[in-house]
Amino acid sequence: MTRRGRRMIEAGAKRSRRALVTLLAGLIVIATPGATQTARVAQPPAAIEIAAEPLDGFDHHDPTRRQFGPLEFRGGLVLTSRFKEFGGLSAIRVAADGANFIAATDKGWWLKGRITYAGKRPTGIIEAEMSAMLGPDGRPLAARGWYDTEAIAEDGGTLYVGIERVNRIVRFDYGKDGLLARAQPIEVPPAVRTLPNNKGLEALVFVPKNLALGGTLIAISERGLDKSGNNLAFLIGGPRPGTFTVKRSADFDVSDAALLSPGSLLLLERKFSWISGLFIRIRSLALADVRPGAVVDGPVLLEADLGYAIDNMEGLSVHRTAGGETVLTLISDDNFSVLQRTLLLQFTLIEP
């Protein structure tokens, strides 16, 4: 081989190595959501348009079916938006009016808006706004690597947000400052900080002060397990702080929780494998059973697979209508993937 030929081969190899390094660097940025946030500064909340396509039914085999155990399907929507930060919805809290809501994406953004209805059936989302969650310094919370914001709890005008990636909880004075409220970290039990990466805090519930556990923030891990294989959970503040566990079964992970009534909690769970597919379920837990050292379990109200209109359901909220009906709202995290959907589902709980 001539000297010129060797030089051409060496130059080509160098170009290939540079191209490979560039490609790997790009993949690292894509795989690390927080990395793209670090140079960003806070922007004012953005008004966005959300398109809503109604679901024909919940059961793909029988779209006319409405009753699923103690739950009655009210309706559902497939939500889309051209706004680049829309998606990844991991938690939602619907106000008592059944319309106004606040939601969180797992990239550290707020979504607020109003649900519209035709009778009991949800028809769309209006007055929608999105804004980056702000840290104590006024910069986006994700800029410090605090993302995977997976859970919301509400105490009047105060919102608590669980951050799974760093296993922290922050508090926002949402009632005063709205989407421009700044996060203030709160103290958490040392065991919270040792939860596994990406399997940490997934559900938060604040217990109203007029109940037995009043003033307690309940925090439940997605798959942080004790020696018996049950989900670790924490009672933060309130009259009886401590640690308890939620009975884990059938390989379901915790997705969210909501206070159903003065005496019970609802737990949203999901599981996925490439062999068996995707499943979700909802369990009811007695609030009286929740105490330090306890193992809490309860009956399944709903279990569904891909034969039903589900996706990666991650958010659960409960509100009571003026007519006395208990309504469950579920939202899905599409992981910003074209293969998944952002679904909003609503059910009425048929109470005995």
C-alpha positions in Angstrom: 0.0 0.0 0.0 1.3 3.5 -0.9 2.1 6.1 1.8 -0.8 8.2 0.4 -3.2 5.3 0.7 -2.2 4.8 4.3 -2.8 8.5 5.1 -6.2 8.4 3.4 -7.2 5.3 5.6 -5.9 7.0 8.8 -7.8 10.2 8.0 -11.0 8.2 7.3 -10.6 6.4 10.6 -10.2 9.6 12.5 -13.4 11.0 10.9 -15.3 7.8 11.9 -14.1 8.1 15.5 -15.2 11.7 15.6 -18.6 10.8 14.2 -19.0 8.0 16.7 -18.1 10.3 19.6 -20.6 12.9 18.3 -23.3 10.2 18.1 -22.6 8.9 21.6 -22.6 12.4 23.0 -26.0 13.0 21.4 -27.4 9.8 22.9 -26.1 10.7 26.3 -27.9 14.0 26.2 -31.1 12.3 25.0 -30.9 9.7 27.7 -30.4 12.3 30.4 -33.3 14.8 30.5 -31.7 17.0 33.1 -28.7 17.6 30.9 -30.6 19.6 28.4 -32.1 21.8 31.1 -29.0 23.0 32.8 -28.4 26.1 30.6 -32.0 27.1 30.5 -33.5 30.1 32.3 -37.0 30.5 33.6 -39.6 31.6 31.0 -43.1 33.0 31.7 -46.0 30.5 31.6 -47.0 29.7 28.1 -50.6 29.4 27.0 -51.0 26.2 24.9 -53.6 24.5 22.8 -54.6 20.9 23.6 -56.5 18.8 21.2 -58.8 16.2 22.7 -60.1 13.2 20.8 -62.9 11.3 22.7 -62.6 7.6 23.4 -65.4 5.4 22.1 -65.3 3.3 25.3 -63.0 1.7 27.9 -63.4 -1.9 26.8 -62.1 -2.4 23.3 -64.2 -5.6 22.9 -67.4 -3.9 24.0 -67.2 0.0 23.8 -70.8 0.2 25.0 -69.9 -1.4 28.4 -69.8 1.1 31.2 -69.7 -0.9 34.4 -66.3 -2.3 35.7 -66.8 -3.7 39.2 -67.6 -0.7 41.4 -66.4 1.8 38.8 -68.6 3.3 36.0 -66.8 4.7 33.0 -67.7 8.4 32.4 -65.5 9.0 29.4 -62.0 9.5 28.2 -59.8 11.7 26.0 -56.7 11.3 23.9 -54.7 14.5 24.4 -52.2 16.0 22.1 -50.4 19.3 21.7 -47.8 20.9 19.5 -46.1 22.5 22.5 -42.8 20.7 22.8 -42.9 20.3 26.6 -46.4 18.7 26.5 -46.3 15.0 27.5 -44.8 12.8 30.3 -47.7 13.6 32.6 -47.0 11.8 35.9 -49.4 13.3 38.5 -52.7 15.3 38.5 -54.9 17.0 41.1 -58.4 17.9 40.0 -60.2 20.6 42.0 -63.5 20.1 43.8 -65.3 21.8 40.9 -64.2 18.9 38.7 -62.8 21.3 36.1 -59.7 23.1 37.2 -56.6 20.9 37.5 -52.9 21.1 38.1 -50.6 18.4 36.7 -46.8 17.7 36.6 -44.6 16.2 33.9 -41.7 14.1 34.7 -39.3 16.7 33.2 -40.2 19.2 35.8 -43.0 21.2 34.1 -46.4 22.3 35.4 -49.6 21.9 33.3 -52.8 23.7 34.4 -56.1 24.0 32.7 -59.8 23.3 32.8 -61.7 20.1 31.8 -64.9 20.7 29.8 -67.9 18.4 29.9 -71.0 17.4 28.0 -73.1 16.2 31.0 -70.8 13.8 32.8 -68.5 13.1 29.9 -65.2 14.9 29.6 -64.9 16.7 26.2 -61.7 18.7 26.2 -59.1 20.9 27.9 -59.3 24.7 27.8 -57.3 27.6 29.3 -54.2 25.4 29.4 -50.8 26.8 30.4 -47.4 25.2 30.9 -44.4 26.4 32.9 -41.2 25.0 34.1 -41.2 24.3 37.9 -38.9 26.8 39.6 -36.2 26.1 42.1 -35.4 28.2 45.1 -33.2 30.4 43.0 -35.9 31.1 40.4 -34.2 28.9 37.8 -35.9 25.8 36.4 -35.9 23.0 39.0 -34.6 20.6 36.4 -31.5 22.8 35.8 -30.1 21.5 39.0 -30.8 17.9 38.0 -34.0 17.7 40.0 -36.4 16.0 37.5 -38.6 12.9 37.4 -41.2 15.0 39.2 -43.7 12.1 39.8 -46.2 13.0 42.5 -48.3 15.9 43.8 -50.0 16.3 47.1 -52.2 19.3 48.0 -52.8 21.1 51.3 -55.0 24.1 50.5 -52.8 26.5 48.5 -49.6 24.5 49.2 -48.5 21.8 46.7 -45.9 19.2 47.6 -44.0 17.5 44.7 -42.0 14.3 44.9 -38.8 14.1 42.8 -38.0 10.5 42.1 -34.6 11.0 40.6 -33.1 12.6 43.7 -35.7 11.3 46.2 -36.6 14.7 47.6 -39.8 16.5 48.3 -40.3 20.2 47.6 -43.1 22.6 48.6 -44.7 25.3 46.5 -46.8 28.2 47.6 -49.1 27.7 44.6 -52.0 29.5 46.2 -50.0 32.7 46.3 -47.7 32.6 43.3 -49.3 30.1 40.9 -47.0 28.6 38.3 -44.3 31.0 39.3 -44.0 29.6 42.9 -40.5 28.5 43.9 -39.7 25.1 45.3 -38.6 24.9 48.9 -37.1 21.5 49.9 -38.6 19.9 53.1 -37.0 17.5 55.5 -37.5 13.9 54.7 -36.6 10.7 56.7 -33.0 9.5 55.9 -34.4 6.3 54.5 -36.1 8.3 51.7 -32.7 9.3 50.3 -31.6 5.7 50.1 -34.4 4.6 47.8 -33.3 3.1 44.5 -32.6 5.4 41.5 -35.7 5.8 39.3 -37.8 3.6 41.6 -38.2 6.1 44.5 -41.0 8.4 45.5 -44.0 7.9 43.2 -47.0 8.9 45.3 -47.8 11.7 47.7 -51.0 12.3 49.7 -51.6 15.0 52.3 -54.0 14.1 55.0 -56.4 17.0 56.0 -55.9 18.2 59.5 -59.4 17.2 60.7 -58.6 13.4 60.3 -56.8 11.0 62.6 -53.5 11.4 60.7 -54.2 15.1 60.0 -51.2 17.1 58.9 -49.3 14.0 57.7 -47.7 13.8 54.3 -47.9 10.1 53.1 -45.1 9.2 50.6 -45.0 5.9 48.8 -42.1 4.5 46.7 -42.6 2.9 43.3 -40.4 -0.1 44.0 -38.2 0.7 47.0 -38.7 -2.6 48.9 -38.2 -3.8 52.4 -36.7 -7.3 53.2 -40.1 -8.9 52.7 -40.5 -7.4 49.2 -43.1 -4.8 50.1 -43.1 -1.2 49.1 -41.6 1.3 51.5 -43.8 4.2 52.5 -43.3 7.1 54.9 -45.4 9.2 57.3 -43.8 12.7 57.3 -44.9 15.1 59.9 -48.3 14.8 61.6 -49.0 13.0 64.9 -47.3 9.6 64.2 -44.3 10.0 61.8 -42.5 6.8 60.8 -42.2 4.1 58.2 -44.8 1.5 57.0 -45.0 -0.7 53.9 -47.6 -1.4 51.3 -48.1 -5.0 50.4 -46.7 -5.8 47.0 -48.3 -8.5 44.8 -48.3 -9.8 41.3 -45.3 -7.6 40.5 -47.2 -4.3 40.3 -45.4 -1.1 40.9 -47.0 1.9 42.6 -47.9 4.8 40.3 -49.9 7.2 42.4 -52.3 7.5 45.3 -55.2 9.8 46.3 -57.4 10.3 49.4 -60.8 8.6 48.6 -62.7 9.5 51.7 -61.9 10.3 55.4 -61.4 6.6 55.9 -59.6 5.3 52.8 -56.8 5.8 50.2 -56.8 4.7 46.6 -53.6 3.3 45.1 -52.9 3.3 41.4 -50.5 0.6 40.2 -49.1 -0.7 36.9 -46.8 -3.5 35.6 -45.2 -4.1 32.2 -43.2 -6.8 30.5 -42.5 -7.5 26.8 -44.1 -11.0 27.3 -47.3 -10.3 29.2 -47.8 -6.6 28.2 -49.2 -3.7 30.2 -51.5 -3.9 33.2 -53.0 -1.3 35.6 -55.0 -1.8 38.8 -56.5 0.3 41.5 -56.6 -0.8 45.2 -58.4 0.6 48.2 -56.5 0.9 51.4 -58.0 1.7 54.8 -56.5 4.8 56.3 -56.9 3.4 59.8 -54.4 0.7 58.9 -51.7 3.3 58.0 -49.4 3.6 61.0 -45.7 3.1 61.7 -44.6 -0.5 61.3 -47.8 -1.6 59.6 -48.1 -3.6 56.4 -51.1 -2.2 54.5 -53.1 -4.1 51.9 -56.6 -3.8 50.4 -59.0 -5.0 47.8 -58.6 -4.5 44.1 -61.3 -2.3 42.6 -60.2 -2.4 38.9 -57.6 -4.3 36.9 -57.1 -3.8 33.2 -54.8 -4.8 30.4 -54.3 -3.7 26.8 -57.8 -5.0 26.0 -58.9 -1.8 27.6 -58.2 1.9 26.8 -55.1 2.2 29.0 -51.6 3.4 28.6 -48.8 4.1 31.1 -51.3 5.4 33.7 -49.3 7.4 36.3 -51.6 10.0 37.8 -54.8 9.6 40.0 -57.0 12.2 41.5 -60.4 12.0 43.3 -63.0 14.7 43.7 -66.7 14.7 44.7 -69.3 16.4 42.5 -72.0 18.8 43.8 -74.4 15.9 43.4 -72.4 13.7 45.7 -70.7 11.4 43.1 -67.1 10.3 43.7 -65.1 10.8 40.5 -61.7 9.3 39.7 -59.5 11.0 37.1 -56.5 9.1 35.7 -53.8 10.5 33.4 -51.1 8.7 31.5 -47.4 9.4 30.9 -46.5 8.9 27.2 -42.8 9.1 27.9 -42.7 11.6 25.0 -42.9 8.6 22.7 -44.8 8.4 19.4 -45.7 4.8 20.4 -47.7 5.9 23.5 -50.6 8.2 24.2 -51.6 10.8 26.8 -55.0 9.6 28.1 -57.4 11.2 30.5 -59.9 8.7 31.9 -62.8 9.3 34.3 -64.8 6.9 36.4 -67.6 7.2 39.0 -67.2 5.1 42.1 -70.5 3.3 42.8 -70.6 3.3 46.6 -72.9 0.9 48.5 
